[in-house]
Amino acid sequence: MVISATILVALALGLVLLEAGDVDRLIQNLLYIHADQAWLLSGREPLSRLLFYDGPRWLFISTSLGLLICLILSPRWPGVRAHARSLRIVVACFLLIPLTISQLKAHTNIACPKQLLGFGGEALYMGILSSASTTGEQFRCFPAGHASGGFALMACSVFFRDEKHKRRMIFAAIAIGWILGIYKMIIGDHFFSHTLVSMFIAGLLFNLVLLFDSFLPATTGGLFNHQIDNRRS
C-alpha cells in the first residue's frame, strides 16, 4: 500500500507540474514541422508502423493469449504448474492494465496533439486537469493506450526470484513502454503526459494485483483448482 500511495502522489505532482509549465506543448512543438504542417514521422509509414505499432500490438495480444492458455491448462502440466501463481499475476496485469487504460480513454475526452489547432487540427487545447471538448466532438486520446502494453510487461518480473533480475525486468518494461509512447508522440497521437500517466497507472495496478494476490490461498477453485507455488517468484 505504501508503494501504491507513493505512485499516486507522484502522479498528482507530475500532472500539476506538467500543467503549470505547459511541458506537453513545448515538447510537441519540437516534433511538429510547422512549415510543412507535418509531424516528424508519418503514422502511415509502413516500416515504423510495423516495428512500433502493429508488431508490438500483435505480439502482446498473442503472448497474452498464450499465457492465458498456459494458466488454464497448468493443472495438466507439472512444469507449468509450479509457476501458476506467477502466471496468474501476469495474466491479470496483461488484461487489467490495457482494459483500464481503454476505459479511461473513453471517458476523459482529451484530444490528441494532431487534432489541435497549431498541429493540423481544429480543436482547442484543453489540459488534463480541465478536459472539456469545445467542439462537441468526443476525443479518446488520454491516457496512452499503446504504451500501456509495454508498461504491463513489468508484471513479468514475478517470474524471477532474484531482486536484481526483477528490477531489470521492470526497467526493461518501462523502457519498452516509453519507446512505444515516444513513437506515438512523434506521429502526433499523444502528449508526453499521456504516456507518463499510463506508466503510473500500470505501476499502480501491478502493485494492487500483487497485494490482492497475497491474500489468495495457495489452493483455489475454478481454473486454479490445484496447488499453487506459494513461494515469491
C-alpha positions in Angstrom: 0.0 0.0 0.0 2.9 2.3 0.7 4.2 1.8 -2.9 0.7 2.4 -4.3 0.3 5.6 -2.3 3.7 6.8 -3.5 2.7 6.2 -7.1 -0.5 8.2 -6.6 1.3 11.1 -5.0 4.0 11.1 -7.8 1.2 11.0 -10.4 -0.6 14.0 -8.9 2.6 16.1 -8.6 3.6 15.2 -12.1 0.3 16.3 -13.6 0.4 19.6 -11.7 3.9 20.4 -12.8 3.1 19.5 -16.4 0.0 21.7 -16.5 1.8 24.6 -14.8 4.8 24.5 -17.2 2.9 23.7 -20.4 5.5 21.0 -20.9 3.3 18.9 -23.3 3.0 21.6 -26.0 6.7 22.6 -25.6 7.7 19.0 -26.4 5.2 18.6 -29.2 6.4 21.8 -30.9 9.8 20.1 -31.3 8.2 17.1 -33.0 6.0 19.1 -35.4 7.3 20.7 -38.6 5.2 23.9 -38.7 6.5 24.9 -42.2 5.3 21.7 -43.7 2.4 21.2 -41.3 3.5 17.6 -40.7 4.9 15.5 -37.9 8.5 14.3 -37.9 7.2 10.8 -38.8 4.0 9.8 -40.5 1.8 7.3 -38.8 1.3 5.7 -42.2 5.0 5.0 -42.8 4.9 1.1 -43.1 8.2 0.1 -41.6 8.0 2.2 -38.5 4.3 1.3 -38.0 5.2 -2.4 -38.2 8.1 -2.0 -35.7 6.5 0.3 -33.2 2.7 -0.3 -33.6 1.3 -3.3 -35.4 4.2 -5.7 -34.5 4.3 -4.9 -30.7 0.5 -4.9 -30.6 0.0 -8.3 -32.1 3.0 -9.7 -30.1 1.4 -8.5 -26.9 -2.0 -10.0 -27.8 -0.6 -13.3 -28.9 1.6 -13.5 -25.7 -1.4 -12.7 -23.5 -3.5 -15.5 -25.1 -0.6 -17.9 -24.9 -0.1 -17.2 -21.2 -3.8 -17.5 -20.5 -3.9 -20.9 -22.2 -0.9 -22.0 -20.1 -2.7 -20.9 -17.0 -5.9 -22.7 -17.8 -4.0 -25.9 -18.7 -1.4 -25.7 -16.0 -3.0 -28.4 -13.8 -2.1 -30.9 -16.5 1.5 -29.6 -17.0 3.6 -30.2 -13.9 6.4 -27.9 -15.2 4.0 -25.1 -15.7 2.0 -25.8 -12.5 5.0 -24.7 -10.4 4.7 -21.2 -11.9 0.9 -20.9 -11.7 0.9 -18.1 -9.2 3.2 -16.0 -11.4 1.1 -16.8 -14.4 -2.0 -15.7 -12.6 -0.4 -12.3 -11.7 0.9 -11.7 -15.2 -2.3 -12.6 -17.0 -4.3 -10.4 -14.6 -2.0 -7.5 -15.3 -2.0 -8.1 -19.1 -5.8 -7.9 -19.1 -6.4 -5.3 -16.4 -3.9 -2.6 -17.4 -4.8 -2.2 -21.1 -8.6 -2.5 -20.3 -8.4 0.1 -17.6 -6.5 2.5 -19.9 -9.0 1.9 -22.6 -11.9 2.7 -20.3 -10.3 5.9 -19.1 -9.7 6.9 -22.7 -13.4 6.5 -23.4 -14.3 9.0 -20.6 -11.5 11.6 -20.3 -12.4 13.4 -23.5 -8.9 14.7 -24.2 -7.7 15.3 -27.8 -4.6 14.0 -29.5 -2.0 16.6 -30.5 -2.8 16.2 -34.2 -6.4 17.1 -33.5 -5.4 20.5 -32.1 -5.1 24.0 -33.6 -1.5 24.6 -34.3 -0.8 21.0 -35.0 -3.0 20.5 -38.1 -6.3 20.0 -36.3 -9.3 22.2 -35.3 -9.8 21.5 -31.6 -8.7 23.9 -28.8 -6.1 22.7 -26.4 -7.5 21.7 -23.0 -5.2 20.4 -20.3 -5.6 17.1 -18.5 -7.0 18.8 -15.4 -9.6 20.8 -17.4 -10.7 18.3 -20.1 -13.8 19.5 -21.9 -14.4 19.5 -25.6 -15.3 22.8 -27.1 -16.4 21.4 -30.5 -18.9 18.8 -29.3 -16.6 16.0 -30.6 -15.7 13.1 -28.3 -12.0 12.6 -28.0 -10.2 9.3 -27.0 -6.5 10.1 -26.6 -5.7 10.1 -22.9 -4.1 8.1 -21.3 -1.8 6.4 -23.9 -3.2 3.0 -24.7 -0.5 1.7 -26.9 2.3 2.3 -24.4 0.3 0.6 -21.7 1.1 -2.8 -23.2 4.8 -2.2 -22.8 4.3 -1.0 -19.2 2.2 -4.1 -18.4 5.4 -6.2 -19.1 6.7 -5.1 -15.6 4.4 -7.8 -14.3 6.8 -10.4 -15.8 9.2 -9.5 -13.1 7.4 -12.0 -10.9 8.9 -14.8 -12.9 12.2 -14.0 -11.4 13.3 -14.8 -7.8 16.4 -12.6 -7.7 15.7 -9.0 -6.9 18.3 -7.7 -9.4 16.6 -9.6 -12.2 13.2 -8.3 -11.0 14.4 -4.7 -11.2 16.0 -5.3 -14.7 12.7 -6.6 -16.0 10.8 -3.7 -14.6 13.2 -1.2 -16.1 13.1 -3.0 -19.4 9.2 -2.8 -19.4 9.4 0.9 -18.6 11.9 1.4 -21.5 9.7 -0.6 -23.9 6.6 1.4 -22.9 8.4 4.7 -23.4 9.7 3.6 -26.8 6.2 2.9 -27.9 5.0 6.1 -26.3 7.6 8.3 -27.9 6.7 6.8 -31.3 3.1 7.9 -30.8 4.3 11.3 -29.7 6.4 11.7 -32.9 3.4 10.9 -35.1 1.1 13.3 -33.2 -1.1 10.7 -31.4 -0.1 11.5 -27.8 1.4 14.1 -25.5 4.2 13.3 -23.1 1.8 13.4 -20.1 -0.4 10.8 -21.8 2.4 8.2 -21.6 3.6 9.3 -18.2 0.1 8.8 -16.7 -0.1 5.4 -18.4 3.2 4.4 -16.8 1.9 5.4 -13.3 -1.4 3.7 -13.8 0.3 0.5 -14.9 2.6 0.6 -11.9 -0.3 1.2 -9.5 -2.4 -1.7 -11.0 0.6 -4.0 -10.9 1.1 -3.3 -7.2 -2.6 -3.7 -6.5 -2.7 -7.1 -8.2 0.3 -8.2 -6.1 -1.5 -7.0 -3.0 -4.7 -8.8 -3.9 -2.9 -12.0 -4.8 -1.1 -12.0 -1.5 -4.5 -12.6 0.2 -5.5 -15.5 -2.0 -5.0 -19.0 -0.6 -2.4 -21.3 -2.1 -5.2 -23.6 -3.3 -8.2 -22.1 -5.1 -11.1 -23.4 -7.1 -12.2 -23.0 -10.7 -9.3 -22.5 -13.2 -6.8 -22.8 -10.4 -8.0 -26.0 -8.7 -4.6 -27.2 -7.9 -1.7 -26.4 -5.5 -0.1 -23.1 -6.4 3.5 -22.5 -5.7 3.4 -20.3 -2.6 7.0 -19.0 -3.0 7.6 -15.5 -4.1 9.0 -15.8 -7.6 
